[in-house]
């Protein structure tokens, strides 16, 4: 090998090591539709950011419009609706379950944690934790348990 080849390989290695982290294994943006008056929704958005998701918050007076637009039945409603990677994420779904959804890519509307269970991401209540389920919502609106906490 001559010096030109060695220099070329070294520069290539430096370019690979310094490229932005977003280029490899990037998570899609999570767009959260939430009321400007709800603090727990902001806490959930922070949970998603801490898990590596880029997050965009859109303030709305009523999240029902977004739920209806994506076809999510009202019975799964919570205080915020998010869109990520072509899926709806309703309520305080843990980031790990969103990552699993995106990896598995099921034919579904998305995930939902109905209501606002204490102990779910964004609903921190000290040591108070209530059991809850994360539901996978099919295109027909039927739910199956995706995870239990």
Long-range contacts (C-beta under 8 A, 24 or more apart in sequence): 27-51, 27-52, 27-53, 27-54, 27-99, 27-102, 28-53, 28-54, 28-84, 28-85, 28-102, 29-53, 29-54, 29-55, 29-56, 29-84, 30-54, 30-55, 30-56, 30-82, 30-83, 30-84, 30-89, 30-98, 31-55, 31-56, 31-57, 31-58, 31-82, 31-83, 31-84, 32-56, 32-57, 32-58, 32-80, 32-81, 32-82, 33-58, 33-60, 33-63, 33-66, 33-80, 33-81, 33-82, 33-83, 34-58, 34-59, 34-60, 34-63, 34-79, 34-80, 35-59, 35-60, 35-61, 35-62, 35-63, 35-79, 35-80, 38-79, 38-80, 40-79, 40-92, 40-116, 40-122, 40-123, 41-79, 41-80, 41-122, 42-122, 43-121, 43-122, 43-123, 43-124, 44-80, 44-92, 44-121, 44-122, 44-123, 45-122, 46-122, 47-94, 47-95, 47-121, 47-122, 48-82, 48-95, 48-98, 50-95, 51-95, 51-96, 51-98, 51-99, 52-95, 53-84, 53-95, 53-98, 70-109, 70-110, 71-109, 71-139, 71-141, 72-109, 72-110, 72-112, 72-137, 72-141, 73-137, 73-141, 75-114, 76-112, 76-114, 76-135, 76-137, 76-143, 77-114, 78-112, 78-113, 78-114, 78-115, 78-116, 79-116, 87-111, 88-112, 88-137, 90-114, 90-137, 91-115, 91-116, 91-120, 92-116, 92-117, 92-120, 92-121, 92-122, 92-123, 93-120, 93-121, 93-134, 94-120, 94-121, 94-134, 94-147, 94-149, 95-121, 97-134, 97-146, 97-147, 100-146, 100-147, 101-136, 101-146, 106-136, 107-138, 107-139, 108-136, 108-137, 108-138, 108-139, 109-137, 109-138, 109-139, 109-141, 110-136, 110-137, 111-135, 111-136, 111-137, 111-146, 112-137, 112-143, 119-149, 120-149
